[in-house]
Amino acid sequence: MNDAWERARQIAEQHAANGSLFVRLINDGDKVEGVFLGEPHVREVHWDGEGYVECTGKELCDACEGGKRPSLRASINMFVLAEKAVKIFEGSLSWFKDLVRCREKYGLDKWAYEIQRRGAAGSTKTHYALLPHEQLTEAQHEKLLTLELHDLERVTAGHSSDEEPSPRGSAAKEDPNKKIALDVA
C-alpha cells in the first residue's frame, strides 16, 4: 500500500473515532492526550462476543453460574486536547490501576496525560501506557472545571449522554461535545 492510501486510511479511522462519544485507540501505537475529569465509574462485566454485559452478581448471573469470572471496566470523562471536547475513556483493571497510581502521585485534573495503545487491533494482550504529558496552568484548570461531564453510569448502560448532562461548577452550561479553547501544548 502506498503512502497516500495509508494516510487516507488513517485519516478515515481518525474521523470515525472522532464522531464517537468514547475515545478509541484502534491500532498499536495510537495515542491520545487529555485531562481526566470527575469521578470514575467502575463496573463488573462479561464479554459476550459482541460487547460487555453487566454482571448481575453470582446468584443471578448466567455467565457466573457458567463459570465465567467477571472483569472490571472503568470509565472516566476526559477532555481530549486535539478535539477540544469531553469524551469518555474506558479501560481494564490493569489500566485503572495505572490511573490510580497517577492520581496518587500527580493528581488527575491538573495534568494532561498521554495514553498510548500497545497491541494490535483485536489482541487480548493489549495494554495502555499512561504518562503525564504536561502540567496545566491554574487558568486552564479553572476552565476545565466549568465543563459538563457525561453521565458515565447512564452511557455505559447504553443510554445517550445527551439526555441529562452532569453539570460541574457554577458555570456548567455548555454542551459537553462543544469544542472549547484550551491551549495545552
Secondary structure, DSSP 4 states (H G I P E B T S, - for coil): --HHHHHHHHHHHHHHHHTSSB----STT-EEEEEEEEEEEEEEEEE-SSSEEE---TTT-HHHHTTPPPEEEEEEEEEETTTTEEEEEEE-HHHHHHHHHHHHHT-STTEEEEEEEES-TT-TT-EEEEEEEEEPPHHHHHHHTTS-B--HHHHHTT--SSSS-B--STT--S-TTS-------
